[in-house]
């Protein structure tokens, strides 16, 4: 979606002018009609999360949606190759620290309460040529938590720049890993596992980083947004060479996470922990006249919409000038877990796969879909799509609303359905007369 958004955005004539050239001379009359629609909630499928711009870590419970738990998989790489047969006598490991920089644009979705981070060793080979999805938990050694202070709570501080060795670093989580892992890596100096990156990712296949926060109350903790493409994303092995002339000098080996690393998010939902009624019923009964419908990123939930009455609107003497889908937020929301900044709308192609509406192919500025905090709503200009339905060039079928940035966030929103008390979701059609 990001590639399409960049390539299709262009200056184009807006749809407000569609149909205005049908009659020369006098201004045309306008007729505004609201048409009925049917909206429902459906469970989404897992989304691809490999090779994207952000990793997620954390958990929280949302009264409307239930529990969300996010973690990620990442490969470490060598910053320098360690020659084979190098003498490692006298090498002594001090510590091994994993640094995970925060995303500077938005560090968290939820609160900054302390969380219990777990780190496990991946036991399967990973490939940058493979696609990894949000529901794919890697094979890993779950019996050994590599965090040195196992069970200890770490307080995220995205506003603090730590000072390490006299250097001021970007805000980050710093997690000390086990001494046994530090010694294992140091013991491989001069051995085949550190001669190059191909050998290293077979010697140490990667990390699975997750959380274990136990029982949580609503909105306790949150999901942290991490930038593992930052130069600060790495594990650093600190050690000494006791056989050198300066045995007290601290040495270091950086093991970066970078563009060459396999990186992907793993997310799990537990909707049984939702305490506010509505979601379970909405998923179970898609035929109901909904007061509220739901969207949730990372392959969580979608909102489907049908327009059963469009066939009756092919009026003689009227031409469609604009079709606007208005989607208000339903009720209130926690300020720390706000709605997505944008929703995307898809239709299904002949193979049942997501396809853009023609309005979206004309440029993101045409179709809109951005959240308006003033209106507490999203709006979509879908004139070309509705015109295609009316003239038969586009087959009739549902459209679906999906949160933007779905592979790199857990944003969610409750939307006002067609039966919403304060004016719910609706399709507003503007016709010109001739």
N, C-alpha and C positions, 0 to 999 in steps of 0.2 A: 504493500500500500504506500510505503514511503517513496519507493521509486516512481510509482505512478503519480503520486502527489507532486514530486519535483518536476517530472517531465511534462505533465499535462497542464500545469498552471500557466496561464497565458492571458493576455488581454483579449476578451471576447465581448461581443454585444450581449448585454444581459437579457434575460427572458422577459423582463417587463415590456419589451418592445414587440414580443412575439404576437403577430396578428394585426399590428397597427397599420400595415400597408394594404389591408384588404379593401378599404374604401378610401378613395381620395376625397379631399374637400372637408366637409363638416367633421367635427370631433365625433368619435364613436361613443355610443352609450355603453355602460358597463353594468354587468349583473354579477353579484357575488353570491355564491351558494356554498353552503356547508353540507358535505355528504357524509353519510354514516360510514364507519369503518369498524373492523373487528380486530382487536389486538389481543395477543396471548403471549405467554412466557414458555420458552423451551430451553432445555439443557443444551449447551454447546459441546463441541468436541474439542479434544486437546489441540493446542496451537503450537506451531513450530517456535522454539525459543533459542535455537542455536545460532551463534554468530551475530547476535544483536548487540545493542549499545549499552544495556544495563542489566545487572544482576540483582536479584531480590533475596532478602533474608529477614525472616521474622514471622510472627504469628499474632493474630488477634481474633476476638469473637465479635461479630456484628449481629445485633439483635434481629435485623431484617434478613440477613443472608446466612448466618451461622459462622462457623470457624473457617479461617483461612490460614494455611501454613505454607511458607515459601522457603526454598533453599536453592542452592545452585551447585553445578559441577564445573570444575576448572582444572586444566592442566598447568603444571609448573614447567618452566623451560630453563635451560642453562643460559647464563649470561656469558660464560666463557667455557671452553672445552678444557677438561682436565686430562692431560696426557696419560696414556697407559704406562704402567710400570713406574709411575712417580712414587717416591718414597713417602709413605705416610706415617712413619715412626715419629713420635713426639707430638702428633696433632691431638688437641684436646678440645672437645665441643663445649662451648659456653651456653648457647641457647639457640633456638630456632623460633622466629617470630613471623607470623602471617599478618601482612598489612593489606587492608581492604578499604580503599578510599571511597568516600561518599560521593554520590552524584551532586555536583555543585548546584544544579538547577532546582532540584527538589529532593531533599535527603530522606524523607520518610513519608509514608502514608499511615497515619495513626500517631501514637504517642512515642515519646523517647524514654519509656520506662526500661529498666534493666531487663536483659534477656539472657537465657542460658544457651550459649552457642555450642554446637557439637561439630567436630571435624572427623571424618572417616576417610580411610584410604580406599580409593577405587581399585577394584581387582580385575576389571575388564579393560581391554585395549580400546581406546577412543580414537576416532578419525575425524579430521577437519572436513573430510569429503562426505561425511554422513550427516543426515538431518536428525536432530533430536527434538522431542516434543515435551510439552509441559507435564505430562503424566508419566514420564519415563524415569523411574528411580534407577540409578546405576547399580550394577553389582558392586558391592563394597563389603569391607570387613566391619560389620556392625557391632562386633564384640569388643572392639578397641577404639575408644574415643581418644583422638590424638591431642585434644586440648590438655595442656599441662594442669590447669586448675579445673579439673572435671567437676561439672555441676555448679561452678561459680558463675555468678551473674555479672554480665558486662553492660555497663551503661553507655549507650551511644552518645557521642558529643560532636555532632556535625558542625558546631560553631567554634570548635577548639582546634588549633594547629599545634600538634605535638612537637616538641623539640627533642631530637635524638642525636647524640654525638655532636651537638653544636649546630645541627641543621634544623631549620623550621620546615616541617612537612605539611602537606595538605591534610585537612581533616580526614580522619580514618578510624576504622576499628583496628586495634592491634591485639592479636591473639597469640599468646605464647603456646607453642606446640611442645609435645613431649620430648624429654631429654633422650629417650630411646630412639626416636626418629632422627634427632639431631646427630646422635652418634652413628646411626646406621648410614646416613648420607655421608658423613665425614669419613667413615670407614671404607667408602667406595672410592675415595681418592686413589688414583693410580690403577683402579680396576676398570673393567669394560663398561660399567654402567654410566660413567661420566665422560666418556670420550667424545660424545656429540649428542645432539638432541634426539636423534632417532633411538639411540641406546638408552638415553635417560628416561624417555616416556614409556619405555618397556620396563626399566628398572623401577620407576615410580610412576604409575599410570595416571594419577590425578587425585584430587580432593573432592569429597562430597561434603559441603558445608550446610548445616541445617540448624534448627533450634529445638529445644525440649522445654517449653515453658509450663508444662503441667496444666492444671485446671486454671482457666482464666475467666475473669468477669468481663462483661461487655466493654469494649474499647480499651482494655488494658493492653499495653504494648502496641505493636504495629509492625509494618513491613518496611525495612530499610532499603533504600535505593543506592546501589553501589556501582561505581564506575571502574570496572576492571580493565579498561583500556587506558587508564591513567598510568603514567610511568611509575607511580607509587604503589601499584598493585603487584605484590611479590611476597615470597617468603625469603627471609634473610637468615643465613646460617652464620652465627658469630662463633669464632674459634681462635685458638692460639697454637703456635708452633713452639713447643717447649725445647726443641732441639736447635732453635735459631739463636743468633746472638742477642736477640731482643725477645725473650720468651714471654714477657708481659704485654707485648703489643697485641691488641685485638685485631684480628683479621676477619674478613667477611666474604661470603659467597652469596650473591643475589640470584634467586630463582624466580624470574619475572613471570607474570601472567600477561599475555599480549595478544596481538592479532593472530599469531600462529597457534595459539592455544585453543583447544576445544573449550567452549563456554556455553552452558545452557541452564535455564531455570527449570526447577521442579516445583510444582504447586499442587496442593491437595485441598479439597473442600469437604467440610462436614456440615451439611445443611440441617442435620438433626439438632444442632445446637442453636438454631434460630429460635428466639423466644417470642418474637412478635408474630402473630398469626398472619397468614396470607400467602407465603411463598409456596409451601407444600401444596396448598389447594390450587394455586395458579398453575403449577407444573402438572398436577394430576388432571385438571379439567381445562383444556385449551378451548372448549366451546363456550365457557361462561362469559357473560358480559362483564369485563374486568374493570374494577375501580383502580387497580394498580397492576403494573407489569414491571419486569425486572431486567436489567442488563448488568453483566459482570465480566470484567476482562479476564485474560489468561484462560480462555476456554471455559468460562463459568456459565453464563446465561445470555440468551438473546431474547429480543422481543420481535415476534412475528406480527405482520399487519396485512390484512386483506381488505379489498375495496369491493364489497359485494354489489353496490348500487351504481357503479360507473356506467354500465350499459344503458341505463335510463337517462343519461345526461347528454346524449348525442342530439342536441336540440337543433332544429332547423332555424337558420337565421342567427346563430351564435357561433363564435369561434373562441376557442380556449386561448386566453391571454396569459394566464399564470395559474399554476397549481402549487400550493404551499402546504406542506405537512407541518403542523404545529404540535410539539411534544413537550408539555410542561413537566416539571418535577412534581412528584406526588408527596405531599407532606413536607416535613422538615428533615434535616440530616445533620450528623455530627460534623462540626467544622474541620476536624482533623481527617475525616474520610469523606471528602466532598465528591461531587459527581465528576465524571470524565470531562476534560476540556473540550472534547469533540466526540461525536458519534458518527460512524459510517453507516451507510445504507447499501444493502446488496439485494439483488434478485437472484433467482436460480436459473442457470442455463439449462440446455437440453440434457446435460449429463448430471444435473443436480448439484453442480458446483457454484460457488459464489461468483457472481458477475456484477460489474459496476453498472449503475444506471447510466443512460446516455447523458444525463445532466452532469454526472461526475466526470465523465470523460471530457466534458467541455471545460474543465478546470474547477479546482476546489472552491474558488471564489464564487462560482455560479451556484453550486448546490448548497453551500454553507454547511450546516451541521455543528457549528461551534456553540458552546454553551454561553448563554447570556445571563449573567448574574442579576442584571436589572430586571429581566423578565422571568427569571427562574425557569428557563425553557430553552429548548433547541428548536430550530426551524430549518426546513429543507425545501429548497426550490426544486421540485420534481416535475416541472412543466413538460419537458420533452418525454419523460417516461409516461406520464398520464396521457399525453397526446398520442403516444404509440399504442397505449391500451385502447383508446377510443377509436383509432382508425385501423386497429388490428395488426399493425406492424410489429407489436410486441405481444407475445402470448400472455394471457391472463395468469396470474399467480401471485403468491405472497412476496412481500419484501421483508427484510430483516434488519434490525438495528443492532450494531455491534460497537462496543467502546473502541476509541482510537488507542493506539499504543498497546494493543492487547497482549503482545508477547513480552512486554517490559513493565507492566504495571498490574496492580490488582484493583484498580478503580472500579466502582460500582455505582448504580443509581436505581432508585425506585421512581418509575415514571407514572404519571397520571394516565390511566386508561380512559377509554371512551366514556365510561360511566363515572369519571372522577367528579367529586362533589363541587369543585370550584372551576369547572370548565376544563374538561380533560383533553386528551389527544383528539385532533380533528384534521380533516382535509378541507382546505378552503380553496375553492375554484373561482377564478375571475374570468368571465366571458365578455367579449365585445360583441355588440349587435351590428348587423348589416342588412 
